[in-house]
Amino acid sequence: MQIGGQGIFLANIKGGVGKSTLTAFLTDYFKQHYQETKVCLLDTDPQGSAVELLGTSTSVDLVRHIPIGDRYDGVNAVTLDGVYRRLISDSETLTVVDTAGGGIDTIWQLVMISKCVLVPTSLSWADLRPTIDFVSELHSRKEANNLATPHIIIVPNRISHQQRNLEAISNAIGDMNVILAPPVSDLSIVRTQASGFSGMKGVEGTRFHSELSRLGEFISNYVLSGKLDDYYS
């Protein structure tokens, strides 16, 4: 399956929802499963957490930190624009972008030319309420520009295995054109990796590995394959 020439953003106005950790694991997942494709990570979060995790990995073809935030002028935004557009024009490259908590006003044009936006959230109302506001903004921008993509995909994150009732998220979405991805458990397992981040291999045999694999398969089979494009067209 050809998955290159596409971009995936992980974003949410709410910080601390696991964007960077999911970014690192999904980037590693795609590289391991699509070895003929160049997989690149662009980290726009000033904290650089995804770069810090993947910086020790040699499997990813490009890991680059281009911080975008209130403390930075427009130079990095222009740099990011050029780098991202060049990468997604390459049919042999898949690009994954991590973002900081906050709005996407600075880079919303790049988000709008992406294949999908993954929006992690827990079931906590403190996370869910700003997440729905953020998703609503994305949905409005798509409608205003008459766009079929990016597909907006909420990733239920840090969901206990015993509490898989996602009704709160479903009700909050309402009639917005938003997709629910398979849920993922607590990401605290990452902190148990004694020798630093080792990607999917480092969590083999765990429920977390199975759930991340299922999420990766979902994105591959429905988003990157073009099935959702066909459905919504």
N, CA and C atoms as a LAMMPS dump frame, in Angstrom:
ITEM: TIMESTEP
0
ITEM: NUMBER OF ATOMS
699
ITEM: BOX BOUNDS ff ff ff
-5.0000000000000000e+02 5.0000000000000000e+02
-5.0000000000000000e+02 5.0000000000000000e+02
-5.0000000000000000e+02 5.0000000000000000e+02
ITEM: ATOMS id mol type element x y z
1 1 1 N 0.833 -1.194 0
2 1 2 C 0 0 0
3 1 3 C 0.87 1.247 0
4 2 1 N 0.547 2.212 -0.863
5 2 2 C 1.292 3.455 -0.939
6 2 3 C 0.786 4.426 0.13
7 3 1 N 1.633 4.751 1.108
8 3 2 C 1.205 5.661 2.167
9 3 3 C 1.974 6.979 2.117
10 4 1 N 2.915 7.097 1.175
11 4 2 C 3.728 8.306 1.081
12 4 3 C 2.948 9.48 0.509
13 5 1 N 3.579 10.654 0.561
14 5 2 C 2.953 11.86 0.058
15 5 3 C 1.808 12.336 0.921
16 6 1 N 1.815 11.973 2.201
17 6 2 C 0.724 12.333 3.105
18 6 3 C 1.296 12.853 4.421
19 7 1 N 0.474 13.632 5.115
20 7 2 C 0.895 14.194 6.391
21 7 3 C -0.141 13.96 7.471
22 8 1 N 0.334 13.673 8.675
23 8 2 C -0.519 13.453 9.837
24 8 3 C -0.129 14.449 10.912
25 9 1 N -1.099 15.217 11.395
26 9 2 C -0.866 16.133 12.511
27 9 3 C -1.439 15.536 13.791
28 10 1 N -0.733 15.691 14.905
29 10 2 C -1.289 15.413 16.224
30 10 3 C -1.425 16.747 16.93
31 11 1 N -2.644 17.091 17.301
32 11 2 C -2.884 18.433 17.816
33 11 3 C -4.039 18.437 18.818
34 12 1 N -3.984 19.403 19.703
35 12 2 C -5.08 19.673 20.633
36 12 3 C -4.752 20.987 21.329
37 13 1 N -5.759 21.824 21.543
38 13 2 C -5.526 23.073 22.26
39 13 3 C -5.128 22.788 23.708
40 14 1 N -5.524 21.619 24.207
41 14 2 C -5.219 21.219 25.579
42 14 3 C -3.876 20.513 25.623
43 15 1 N -2.992 20.974 26.493
44 15 2 C -1.715 20.324 26.676
45 15 3 C -1.827 19.14 27.621
46 16 1 N -0.8 18.297 27.638
47 16 2 C -0.762 17.187 28.577
48 16 3 C -1.702 16.042 28.28
49 17 1 N -2.1 15.894 27.006
50 17 2 C -3.033 14.816 26.652
51 17 3 C -2.329 13.65 25.96
52 18 1 N -1.002 13.712 25.854
53 18 2 C -0.251 12.592 25.309
54 18 3 C 0.106 12.702 23.838
55 19 1 N 0.059 13.916 23.292
56 19 2 C 0.355 14.084 21.859
57 19 3 C 1.768 13.609 21.514
58 20 1 N 2.747 14.047 22.269
59 20 2 C 4.139 13.759 21.92
60 20 3 C 4.455 12.271 22.013
61 21 1 N 3.928 11.611 23.049
62 21 2 C 4.184 10.182 23.2
63 21 3 C 3.528 9.396 22.073
64 22 1 N 2.28 9.722 21.751
65 22 2 C 1.612 9.059 20.633
66 22 3 C 2.338 9.334 19.326
67 23 1 N 2.816 10.559 19.155
68 23 2 C 3.565 10.906 17.944
69 23 3 C 4.779 10.011 17.785
70 24 1 N 5.54 9.863 18.859
71 24 2 C 6.771 9.064 18.794
72 24 3 C 6.47 7.604 18.486
73 25 1 N 5.484 7.031 19.164
74 25 2 C 5.174 5.615 18.948
75 25 3 C 4.582 5.373 17.564
76 26 1 N 3.68 6.243 17.117
77 26 2 C 3.09 6.051 15.791
78 26 3 C 4.128 6.226 14.692
79 27 1 N 5.035 7.181 14.871
80 27 2 C 6.098 7.361 13.887
81 27 3 C 6.943 6.096 13.787
82 28 1 N 7.28 5.529 14.944
83 28 2 C 8.052 4.29 14.944
84 28 3 C 7.241 3.145 14.35
85 29 1 N 5.947 3.089 14.652
86 29 2 C 5.089 2.038 14.1
87 29 3 C 5.096 2.08 12.575
88 30 1 N 4.894 3.265 12.012
89 30 2 C 4.84 3.373 10.556
90 30 3 C 6.179 2.989 9.927
91 31 1 N 7.272 3.372 10.568
92 31 2 C 8.576 3.047 10.005
93 31 3 C 8.819 1.539 10.021
94 32 1 N 8.396 0.885 11.085
95 32 2 C 8.613 -0.554 11.176
96 32 3 C 7.734 -1.333 10.195
97 33 1 N 6.546 -0.826 9.923
98 33 2 C 5.6 -1.555 9.079
99 33 3 C 5.673 -1.164 7.608
100 34 1 N 6.281 -0.038 7.302
101 34 2 C 6.386 0.412 5.908
102 34 3 C 7.836 0.804 5.639
103 35 1 N 8.695 -0.198 5.616
104 35 2 C 10.127 0.065 5.542
105 35 3 C 10.555 0.629 4.197
106 36 1 N 9.704 0.508 3.188
107 36 2 C 10.027 1.085 1.882
108 36 3 C 9.664 2.569 1.81
109 37 1 N 8.989 3.067 2.844
110 37 2 C 8.569 4.472 2.877
111 37 3 C 9.457 5.259 3.826
112 38 1 N 9.835 6.453 3.444
113 38 2 C 10.558 7.345 4.34
114 38 3 C 9.554 7.919 5.342
115 39 1 N 9.842 7.774 6.609
116 39 2 C 8.966 8.292 7.656
117 39 3 C 9.684 9.406 8.389
118 40 1 N 9.06 10.584 8.412
119 40 2 C 9.704 11.762 8.989
120 40 3 C 8.858 12.337 10.116
121 41 1 N 9.522 12.855 11.121
122 41 2 C 8.864 13.527 12.233
123 41 3 C 9.267 14.992 12.247
124 42 1 N 8.277 15.869 12.306
125 42 2 C 8.501 17.297 12.537
126 42 3 C 7.873 17.646 13.877
127 43 1 N 8.664 18.146 14.791
128 43 2 C 8.179 18.498 16.126
129 43 3 C 8.113 20.018 16.22
130 44 1 N 6.899 20.572 16.332
131 44 2 C 6.741 22.028 16.405
132 44 3 C 6.531 22.505 17.84
133 45 1 N 6.515 21.579 18.792
134 45 2 C 6.344 21.936 20.196
135 45 3 C 7.654 22.509 20.733
136 46 1 N 7.641 23.715 21.295
137 46 2 C 8.882 24.275 21.852
138 46 3 C 9.569 23.359 22.858
139 47 1 N 8.805 22.504 23.552
140 47 2 C 9.419 21.586 24.519
141 47 3 C 10.203 20.469 23.828
142 48 1 N 9.857 20.153 22.598
143 48 2 C 10.595 19.152 21.841
144 48 3 C 10.535 17.744 22.402
145 49 1 N 9.426 17.386 23.024
146 49 2 C 9.34 16.074 23.68
147 49 3 C 9.424 14.918 22.688
148 50 1 N 8.759 15.041 21.547
149 50 2 C 8.792 13.955 20.555
150 50 3 C 10.199 13.778 19.993
151 51 1 N 10.886 14.887 19.744
152 51 2 C 12.267 14.821 19.259
153 51 3 C 13.17 14.178 20.306
154 52 1 N 12.922 14.525 21.56
155 52 2 C 13.73 13.957 22.643
156 52 3 C 13.559 12.434 22.701
157 53 1 N 12.326 11.96 22.495
158 53 2 C 12.07 10.524 22.518
159 53 3 C 12.681 9.827 21.306
160 54 1 N 12.433 10.379 20.122
161 54 2 C 12.864 9.715 18.897
162 54 3 C 14.298 10.055 18.496
163 55 1 N 14.89 11 19.19
164 55 2 C 16.236 11.429 18.813
165 55 3 C 17.268 10.325 18.895
166 56 1 N 17.008 9.33 19.758
167 56 2 C 17.948 8.215 19.904
168 56 3 C 17.639 7.086 18.94
169 57 1 N 16.55 7.223 18.178
170 57 2 C 16.159 6.163 17.255
171 57 3 C 16.797 6.384 15.893
172 58 1 N 17.338 5.321 15.34
173 58 2 C 17.94 5.426 14.012
174 58 3 C 16.993 4.945 12.923
175 59 1 N 15.794 4.506 13.318
176 59 2 C 14.873 3.932 12.343
177 59 3 C 14.158 5.009 11.532
178 60 1 N 13.947 6.178 12.14
179 60 2 C 13.209 7.233 11.456
180 60 3 C 14.162 8.002 10.539
181 61 1 N 13.685 8.326 9.344
182 61 2 C 14.566 8.923 8.338
183 61 3 C 14.912 10.379 8.626
184 62 1 N 13.969 11.112 9.21
185 62 2 C 14.231 12.522 9.516
186 62 3 C 13.504 12.886 10.791
187 63 1 N 14.226 13.447 11.744
188 63 2 C 13.639 13.974 12.972
189 63 3 C 14.102 15.416 13.085
190 64 1 N 13.144 16.335 13.06
191 64 2 C 13.534 17.744 13.046
192 64 3 C 12.661 18.557 13.995
193 65 1 N 13.292 19.438 14.759
194 65 2 C 12.596 20.297 15.714
195 65 3 C 12.491 21.708 15.131
196 66 1 N 11.26 22.125 14.857
197 66 2 C 11.008 23.48 14.353
198 66 3 C 9.962 24.106 15.269
199 67 1 N 10.391 24.683 16.398
200 67 2 C 9.428 25.153 17.405
201 67 3 C 8.577 26.32 16.92
202 68 1 N 7.274 26.201 17.168
203 68 2 C 6.326 27.261 16.843
204 68 3 C 5.589 27.619 18.128
205 69 1 N 5.692 28.852 18.567
206 69 2 C 5.017 29.269 19.785
207 69 3 C 5.027 30.766 19.908
208 70 1 N 4.398 31.267 20.963
209 70 2 C 4.258 32.704 21.151
210 70 3 C 5.606 33.401 21.284
211 71 1 N 6.63 32.676 21.73
212 71 2 C 7.932 33.306 21.951
213 71 3 C 8.778 33.351 20.695
214 72 1 N 8.258 32.799 19.608
215 72 2 C 9.048 32.707 18.384
216 72 3 C 8.468 33.613 17.305
217 73 1 N 9.346 34.184 16.49
218 73 2 C 8.863 35.033 15.407
219 73 3 C 8.435 34.159 14.237
220 74 1 N 8.167 34.787 13.105
221 74 2 C 7.631 34.06 11.967
222 74 3 C 8.641 33.243 11.197
223 75 1 N 9.934 33.332 11.547
224 75 2 C 10.953 32.618 10.772
225 75 3 C 10.707 31.114 10.805
226 76 1 N 10.459 30.555 12.002
227 76 2 C 10.232 29.125 12.104
228 76 3 C 8.961 28.696 11.388
229 77 1 N 7.941 29.546 11.411
230 77 2 C 6.7 29.219 10.709
231 77 3 C 6.942 29.13 9.212
232 78 1 N 7.741 30.033 8.682
233 78 2 C 8.073 29.994 7.259
234 78 3 C 8.911 28.764 6.945
235 79 1 N 9.861 28.452 7.831
236 79 2 C 10.696 27.258 7.644
237 79 3 C 9.843 26.003 7.644
238 80 1 N 8.948 25.902 8.633
239 80 2 C 8.064 24.748 8.725
240 80 3 C 7.212 24.619 7.469
241 81 1 N 6.689 25.72 7.004
242 81 2 C 5.847 25.717 5.808
243 81 3 C 6.6 25.11 4.627
244 82 1 N 7.818 25.563 4.412
245 82 2 C 8.603 25.065 3.289
246 82 3 C 8.971 23.603 3.434
247 83 1 N 9.399 23.211 4.635
248 83 2 C 9.809 21.825 4.874
249 83 3 C 8.621 20.886 4.725
250 84 1 N 7.494 21.256 5.327
251 84 2 C 6.331 20.37 5.306
252 84 3 C 5.772 20.189 3.896
253 85 1 N 5.658 21.291 3.164
254 85 2 C 5.123 21.191 1.798
255 85 3 C 6.05 20.358 0.907
256 86 1 N 7.346 20.484 1.138
257 86 2 C 8.288 19.685 0.344
258 86 3 C 8.143 18.203 0.668
259 87 1 N 7.979 17.866 1.945
260 87 2 C 7.881 16.471 2.35
261 87 3 C 6.606 15.816 1.836
262 88 1 N 5.474 16.521 1.93
263 88 2 C 4.225 15.872 1.504
264 88 3 C 4.075 15.859 -0.02
265 89 1 N 4.971 16.538 -0.721
266 89 2 C 4.965 16.451 -2.182
267 89 3 C 5.767 15.25 -2.67
268 90 1 N 6.446 14.582 -1.718
269 90 2 C 7.258 13.411 -2.042
270 90 3 C 6.405 12.159 -1.86
271 91 1 N 6.135 11.456 -2.934
272 91 2 C 5.25 10.289 -2.885
273 91 3 C 5.846 9.129 -2.101
274 92 1 N 7.102 9.23 -1.73
275 92 2 C 7.752 8.149 -0.977
276 92 3 C 7.939 8.494 0.495
277 93 1 N 7.335 9.612 0.937
278 93 2 C 7.556 10.074 2.307
279 93 3 C 6.235 10.244 3.054
280 94 1 N 6.174 9.724 4.278
281 94 2 C 5.062 9.967 5.195
282 94 3 C 5.574 10.879 6.301
283 95 1 N 4.843 11.956 6.577
284 95 2 C 5.293 12.936 7.561
285 95 3 C 4.324 13.002 8.73
286 96 1 N 4.861 12.92 9.941
287 96 2 C 4.076 13.02 11.162
288 96 3 C 4.514 14.284 11.897
289 97 1 N 3.538 15.103 12.326
290 97 2 C 3.845 16.398 12.939
291 97 3 C 3.263 16.468 14.342
292 98 1 N 4.12 16.726 15.312
293 98 2 C 3.677 16.966 16.686
294 98 3 C 3.527 18.471 16.891
295 99 1 N 2.533 18.86 17.676
296 99 2 C 2.29 20.281 17.913
297 99 3 C 2.202 20.557 19.41
298 100 1 N 2.353 21.824 19.751
299 100 2 C 2.225 22.236 21.142
300 100 3 C 0.756 22.406 21.502
301 101 1 N 0.459 22.439 22.797
302 101 2 C -0.885 22.775 23.225
303 101 3 C -1.177 24.221 22.845
304 102 1 N -2.42 24.477 22.511
305 102 2 C -2.798 25.821 22.075
306 102 3 C -3.466 25.763 20.714
307 103 1 N -3.822 26.908 20.207
308 103 2 C -4.5 26.964 18.92
309 103 3 C -3.56 26.667 17.763
310 104 1 N -4.134 26.585 16.571
311 104 2 C -3.345 26.281 15.372
312 104 3 C -3.315 27.463 14.417
313 105 1 N -3.604 28.664 14.934
314 105 2 C -3.704 29.829 14.05
315 105 3 C -2.45 30.031 13.211
316 106 1 N -1.287 29.8 13.799
317 106 2 C -0.033 30.05 13.086
318 106 3 C 0.177 29.072 11.937
319 107 1 N -0.295 27.851 12.102
320 107 2 C 0.002 26.799 11.117
321 107 3 C -1.265 26.16 10.556
322 108 1 N -2.409 26.805 10.689
323 108 2 C -3.651 26.147 10.305
324 108 3 C -3.688 25.814 8.821
325 109 1 N -3.009 26.607 7.991
326 109 2 C -3.006 26.306 6.556
327 109 3 C -2.3 24.986 6.269
328 110 1 N -1.273 24.661 7.055
329 110 2 C -0.599 23.385 6.889
330 110 3 C -1.482 22.231 7.379
331 111 1 N -2.184 22.472 8.478
332 111 2 C -3.096 21.454 8.988
333 111 3 C -4.161 21.129 7.948
334 112 1 N -4.644 22.144 7.261
335 112 2 C -5.725 21.958 6.299
336 112 3 C -5.296 21.21 5.034
337 113 1 N -4 21.103 4.762
338 113 2 C -3.558 20.335 3.589
339 113 3 C -3.042 18.958 3.998
340 114 1 N -3.32 18.569 5.239
341 114 2 C -2.888 17.275 5.74
342 114 3 C -3.965 16.22 5.496
343 115 1 N -3.57 14.978 5.612
344 115 2 C -4.515 13.875 5.445
345 115 3 C -5.45 13.766 6.64
346 116 1 N -4.898 13.93 7.854
347 116 2 C -5.75 13.83 9.037
348 116 3 C -5.125 14.575 10.211
349 117 1 N -5.983 14.861 11.186
350 117 2 C -5.541 15.43 12.457
351 117 3 C -5.979 14.464 13.551
352 118 1 N -5.016 13.923 14.277
353 118 2 C -5.311 13.062 15.412
354 118 3 C -5.371 13.928 16.665
355 119 1 N -6.481 13.834 17.385
356 119 2 C -6.706 14.689 18.559
357 119 3 C -6.862 13.798 19.789
358 120 1 N -5.782 13.59 20.55
359 120 2 C -5.883 12.749 21.744
360 120 3 C -6.644 13.469 22.857
361 121 1 N -7.39 12.693 23.651
362 121 2 C -8.052 13.245 24.831
363 121 3 C -8.391 12.123 25.8
364 122 1 N -8.383 12.446 27.078
365 122 2 C -8.886 11.513 28.071
366 122 3 C -10.396 11.742 28.216
367 123 1 N -11.028 10.988 29.094
368 123 2 C -12.462 11.18 29.349
369 123 3 C -12.713 12.208 30.431
370 124 1 N -11.646 12.759 30.995
371 124 2 C -11.791 13.818 31.99
372 124 3 C -12.43 15.037 31.35
373 125 1 N -13.398 15.625 32.034
374 125 2 C -14.062 16.799 31.479
375 125 3 C -13.084 17.962 31.317
376 126 1 N -12.054 18.006 32.164
377 126 2 C -11.036 19.052 32.045
378 126 3 C -10.295 18.951 30.723
379 127 1 N -10.141 17.733 30.195
380 127 2 C -9.528 17.531 28.88
381 127 3 C -10.562 17.579 27.764
382 128 1 N -11.711 16.961 28.026
383 128 2 C -12.709 16.779 26.978
384 128 3 C -13.345 18.101 26.541
385 129 1 N -13.601 18.991 27.471
386 129 2 C -14.27 20.245 27.108
387 129 3 C -13.434 21.093 26.144
388 130 1 N -12.149 21.384 26.445
389 130 2 C -11.351 22.141 25.459
390 130 3 C -11.108 21.349 24.179
391 131 1 N -11.066 20.016 24.285
392 131 2 C -10.873 19.193 23.087
393 131 3 C -12.033 19.37 22.123
394 132 1 N -13.251 19.331 22.624
395 132 2 C -14.426 19.502 21.767
396 132 3 C -14.444 20.895 21.155
397 133 1 N -14.035 21.906 21.916
398 133 2 C -13.954 23.266 21.358
399 133 3 C -12.945 23.293 20.207
400 134 1 N -11.818 22.624 20.392
401 134 2 C -10.776 22.577 19.374
402 134 3 C -11.263 21.841 18.128
403 135 1 N -11.908 20.698 18.335
404 135 2 C -12.441 19.918 17.219
405 135 3 C -13.495 20.715 16.467
406 136 1 N -14.318 21.439 17.205
407 136 2 C -15.353 22.27 16.573
408 136 3 C -14.723 23.342 15.686
409 137 1 N -13.603 23.915 16.141
410 137 2 C -12.898 24.913 15.326
411 137 3 C -12.361 24.282 14.042
412 138 1 N -11.759 23.103 14.163
413 138 2 C -11.257 22.405 12.984
414 138 3 C -12.395 22.108 12.004
415 139 1 N -13.496 21.626 12.537
416 139 2 C -14.655 21.289 11.712
417 139 3 C -15.174 22.524 10.977
418 140 1 N -15.22 23.648 11.678
419 140 2 C -15.702 24.897 11.069
420 140 3 C -14.765 25.367 9.965
421 141 1 N -13.455 25.228 10.177
422 141 2 C -12.493 25.635 9.151
423 141 3 C -12.64 24.768 7.903
424 142 1 N -12.861 23.471 8.094
425 142 2 C -13.061 22.579 6.953
426 142 3 C -14.303 22.98 6.169
427 143 1 N -15.381 23.211 6.872
428 143 2 C -16.63 23.574 6.2
429 143 3 C -16.513 24.909 5.492
430 144 1 N -15.845 25.872 6.128
431 144 2 C -15.702 27.202 5.527
432 144 3 C -14.905 27.148 4.235
433 145 1 N -13.969 26.185 4.158
434 145 2 C -13.129 26.056 2.969
435 145 3 C -13.579 24.917 2.052
436 146 1 N -14.735 24.303 2.397
437 146 2 C -15.313 23.232 1.589
438 146 3 C -14.312 22.107 1.346
439 147 1 N -13.701 21.616 2.437
440 147 2 C -12.656 20.605 2.352
441 147 3 C -13.154 19.249 2.842
442 148 1 N -12.744 18.194 2.166
443 148 2 C -13.046 16.833 2.63
444 148 3 C -12.02 16.363 3.653
445 149 1 N -10.826 16.877 3.552
446 149 2 C -9.758 16.561 4.501
447 149 3 C -9.217 17.873 5.067
448 150 1 N -8.553 17.824 6.223
449 150 2 C -8.09 16.633 6.933
450 150 3 C -9.229 15.929 7.676
451 151 1 N -9.149 14.605 7.749
452 151 2 C -10.086 13.867 8.572
453 151 3 C -9.761 14.159 10.037
454 152 1 N -10.783 14.497 10.798
455 152 2 C -10.602 14.81 12.213
456 152 3 C -10.878 13.539 13.011
457 153 1 N -9.866 13.062 13.713
458 153 2 C -9.962 11.779 14.394
459 153 3 C -9.62 11.957 15.871
460 154 1 N -10.594 11.749 16.734
461 154 2 C -10.344 11.811 18.171
462 154 3 C -9.781 10.469 18.634
463 155 1 N -8.672 10.525 19.366
464 155 2 C -8.046 9.308 19.901
465 155 3 C -8.276 9.278 21.416
466 156 1 N -9.224 8.467 21.883
467 156 2 C -9.41 8.339 23.337
468 156 3 C -8.125 7.803 23.962
469 157 1 N -7.561 8.575 24.857
470 157 2 C -6.22 8.288 25.358
471 157 3 C -6.233 8.21 26.876
472 158 1 N -5.347 7.383 27.409
473 158 2 C -5.295 7.162 28.854
474 158 3 C -6.641 6.641 29.353
475 159 1 N -7.181 5.694 28.595
476 159 2 C -8.468 5.102 28.933
477 159 3 C -8.233 3.779 29.631
478 160 1 N -8.732 3.637 30.851
479 160 2 C -8.573 2.389 31.588
480 160 3 C -9.214 1.246 30.818
481 161 1 N -8.563 0.085 30.886
482 161 2 C -9.092 -1.091 30.194
483 161 3 C -10.477 -1.461 30.72
484 162 1 N -10.74 -1.123 31.996
485 162 2 C -12.032 -1.445 32.597
486 162 3 C -13.099 -0.391 32.285
487 163 1 N -12.684 0.738 31.719
488 163 2 C -13.636 1.823 31.449
489 163 3 C -13.557 2.208 29.981
490 164 1 N -14.238 1.444 29.142
491 164 2 C -14.181 1.681 27.708
492 164 3 C -15.493 2.263 27.174
493 165 1 N -16.297 2.875 28.054
494 165 2 C -17.533 3.522 27.612
495 165 3 C -17.189 4.91 27.083
496 166 1 N -17.288 5.081 25.769
497 166 2 C -16.9 6.337 25.134
498 166 3 C -18.111 7.215 24.824
499 167 1 N -19.201 6.96 25.533
500 167 2 C -20.435 7.692 25.266
501 167 3 C -20.259 9.195 25.485
502 168 1 N -19.436 9.577 26.47
503 168 2 C -19.235 11.004 26.745
504 168 3 C -18.644 11.716 25.538
505 169 1 N -17.691 11.056 24.862
506 169 2 C -17.088 11.651 23.676
507 169 3 C -18.087 11.665 22.527
508 170 1 N -18.794 10.56 22.338
509 170 2 C -19.773 10.473 21.248
510 170 3 C -20.84 11.544 21.388
511 171 1 N -21.331 11.744 22.605
512 171 2 C -22.358 12.764 22.82
513 171 3 C -21.817 14.163 22.585
514 172 1 N -20.557 14.388 22.981
515 172 2 C -19.963 15.718 22.835
516 172 3 C -19.719 16.073 21.368
517 173 1 N -19.415 15.071 20.55
518 173 2 C -19.163 15.307 19.128
519 173 3 C -20.42 15.797 18.419
520 174 1 N -21.558 15.246 18.823
521 174 2 C -22.812 15.642 18.184
522 174 3 C -22.842 15.229 16.723
523 175 1 N -23.215 16.165 15.854
524 175 2 C -23.327 15.847 14.425
525 175 3 C -22.119 16.339 13.627
526 176 1 N -21.013 16.619 14.316
527 176 2 C -19.809 17.031 13.605
528 176 3 C -19.218 15.855 12.841
529 177 1 N -18.556 16.156 11.749
530 177 2 C -17.925 15.125 10.92
531 177 3 C -16.592 14.732 11.551
532 178 1 N -16.674 13.926 12.603
533 178 2 C -15.506 13.536 13.395
534 178 3 C -15.543 12.022 13.599
535 179 1 N -14.357 11.413 13.618
536 179 2 C -14.231 9.965 13.732
537 179 3 C -13.58 9.619 15.065
538 180 1 N -14.086 8.542 15.692
539 180 2 C -13.475 8.041 16.916
540 180 3 C -12.527 6.9 16.583
541 181 1 N -11.28 7.015 17
542 181 2 C -10.284 5.955 16.786
543 181 3 C -10.357 4.951 17.93
544 182 1 N -9.743 3.786 17.764
545 182 2 C -9.661 2.825 18.876
546 182 3 C -8.939 3.462 20.068
547 183 1 N -9.395 3.198 21.29
548 183 2 C -8.799 3.827 22.476
549 183 3 C -7.444 3.237 22.846
550 184 1 N -6.694 4.021 23.61
551 184 2 C -5.353 3.635 24.06
552 184 3 C -5.296 3.775 25.581
553 185 1 N -4.579 2.868 26.234
554 185 2 C -4.471 2.889 27.692
555 185 3 C -3.507 3.975 28.167
556 186 1 N -3.296 3.984 29.459
557 186 2 C -2.383 4.931 30.088
558 186 3 C -0.989 4.809 29.469
559 187 1 N -0.402 5.953 29.107
560 187 2 C 0.915 5.955 28.473
561 187 3 C 2.058 5.885 29.484
562 188 1 N 1.747 5.67 30.753
563 188 2 C 2.799 5.653 31.778
564 188 3 C 3.789 4.519 31.559
565 189 1 N 3.404 3.535 30.726
566 189 2 C 4.323 2.43 30.458
567 189 3 C 5.629 2.93 29.849
568 190 1 N 5.573 4.071 29.174
569 190 2 C 6.772 4.619 28.55
570 190 3 C 7.845 4.887 29.6
571 191 1 N 7.418 5.306 30.773
572 191 2 C 8.37 5.659 31.828
573 191 3 C 9.071 4.43 32.393
574 192 1 N 8.582 3.227 32.047
575 192 2 C 9.202 2.017 32.569
576 192 3 C 10.305 1.51 31.659
577 193 1 N 10.507 2.17 30.515
578 193 2 C 11.568 1.738 29.607
579 193 3 C 12.914 2.18 30.185
580 194 1 N 13.627 1.22 30.752
581 194 2 C 14.82 1.545 31.534
582 194 3 C 15.923 2.181 30.704
583 195 1 N 16.104 1.767 29.474
584 195 2 C 17.242 2.241 28.694
585 195 3 C 16.851 3.31 27.681
586 196 1 N 15.802 4.054 27.99
587 196 2 C 15.365 5.1 27.079
588 196 3 C 14.343 4.591 26.087
589 197 1 N 13.865 5.473 25.259
590 197 2 C 12.819 5.133 24.303
591 197 3 C 13.329 4.133 23.276
592 198 1 N 12.588 3.04 23.128
593 198 2 C 12.945 2.034 22.13
594 198 3 C 11.76 1.676 21.249
595 199 1 N 10.773 2.571 21.195
596 199 2 C 9.665 2.419 20.274
597 199 3 C 8.782 1.228 20.567
598 200 1 N 8.141 0.726 19.511
599 200 2 C 7.203 -0.384 19.652
600 200 3 C 7.882 -1.638 20.197
601 201 1 N 9.14 -1.839 19.826
602 201 2 C 9.858 -3.026 20.294
603 201 3 C 9.978 -3.033 21.81
604 202 1 N 10.119 -1.845 22.387
605 202 2 C 10.302 -1.753 23.827
606 202 3 C 9.067 -2.074 24.644
607 203 1 N 7.896 -2.119 24.01
608 203 2 C 6.661 -2.416 24.745
609 203 3 C 5.998 -3.7 24.236
610 204 1 N 6.765 -4.525 23.527
611 204 2 C 6.218 -5.791 23.018
612 204 3 C 5.674 -6.64 24.161
613 205 1 N 4.55 -7.297 23.887
614 205 2 C 3.958 -8.169 24.892
615 205 3 C 3.031 -7.479 25.855
616 206 1 N 2.851 -6.177 25.725
617 206 2 C 1.981 -5.428 26.628
618 206 3 C 0.662 -5.085 25.937
619 207 1 N -0.353 -4.748 26.752
620 207 2 C -1.622 -4.295 26.199
621 207 3 C -1.423 -3.006 25.4
622 208 1 N -0.518 -2.176 25.896
623 208 2 C -0.237 -0.909 25.215
624 208 3 C 0.243 -1.161 23.778
625 209 1 N 1.103 -2.154 23.604
626 209 2 C 1.608 -2.499 22.271
627 209 3 C 0.455 -2.924 21.364
628 210 1 N -0.434 -3.76 21.885
629 210 2 C -1.577 -4.219 21.088
630 210 3 C -2.473 -3.057 20.693
631 211 1 N -2.696 -2.144 21.617
632 211 2 C -3.578 -1.008 21.344
633 211 3 C -2.942 -0.037 20.351
634 212 1 N -1.639 0.215 20.501
635 212 2 C -0.959 1.104 19.546
636 212 3 C -0.943 0.478 18.163
637 213 1 N -0.763 -0.851 18.101
638 213 2 C -0.789 -1.535 16.816
639 213 3 C -2.166 -1.417 16.175
640 214 1 N -3.198 -1.563 16.985
641 214 2 C -4.562 -1.45 16.466
642 214 3 C -4.833 -0.033 15.963
643 215 1 N -4.328 0.964 16.697
644 215 2 C -4.486 2.354 16.254
645 215 3 C -3.731 2.586 14.951
646 216 1 N -2.495 2.075 14.872
647 216 2 C -1.716 2.217 13.646
648 216 3 C -2.384 1.554 12.458
649 217 1 N -2.948 0.358 12.679
650 217 2 C -3.655 -0.343 11.615
651 217 3 C -4.889 0.426 11.167
652 218 1 N -5.598 1.007 12.123
653 218 2 C -6.784 1.811 11.806
654 218 3 C -6.414 2.989 10.904
655 219 1 N -5.352 3.701 11.272
656 219 2 C -4.929 4.846 10.473
657 219 3 C -4.476 4.394 9.091
658 220 1 N -3.747 3.28 9.049
659 220 2 C -3.262 2.768 7.763
660 220 3 C -4.405 2.322 6.862
661 221 1 N -5.303 1.502 7.42
662 221 2 C -6.338 0.853 6.621
663 221 3 C -7.457 1.784 6.19
664 222 1 N -7.721 2.825 6.974
665 222 2 C -8.856 3.683 6.652
666 222 3 C -8.466 5.086 6.22
667 223 1 N -7.382 5.61 6.776
668 223 2 C -6.997 6.993 6.463
669 223 3 C -5.984 7.025 5.327
670 224 1 N -4.824 6.423 5.542
671 224 2 C -3.755 6.494 4.549
672 224 3 C -4.094 5.722 3.285
673 225 1 N -4.952 4.726 3.399
674 225 2 C -5.348 3.94 2.226
675 225 3 C -6.281 4.702 1.295
676 226 1 N -6.923 5.763 1.815
677 226 2 C -7.869 6.526 1.006
678 226 3 C -9.308 6.082 1.164
679 227 1 N -9.58 5.063 2.005
680 227 2 C -10.956 4.591 2.158
681 227 3 C -11.879 5.687 2.691
682 228 1 N -11.406 6.477 3.652
683 228 2 C -12.24 7.548 4.175
684 228 3 C -12.473 8.622 3.109
685 229 1 N -11.472 8.875 2.285
686 229 2 C -11.654 9.832 1.185
687 229 3 C -12.793 9.378 0.279
688 230 1 N -12.793 8.084 -0.075
689 230 2 C -13.833 7.542 -0.953
690 230 3 C -15.203 7.645 -0.283
691 231 1 N -15.237 7.355 1.007
692 231 2 C -16.51 7.381 1.734
693 231 3 C -17.1 8.787 1.753
694 232 1 N -16.281 9.773 2.104
695 232 2 C -16.801 11.125 2.235
696 232 3 C -16.988 11.843 0.905
697 233 1 N -16.367 11.309 -0.149
698 233 2 C -16.59 11.921 -1.45
699 233 3 C -17.921 11.456 -2.058
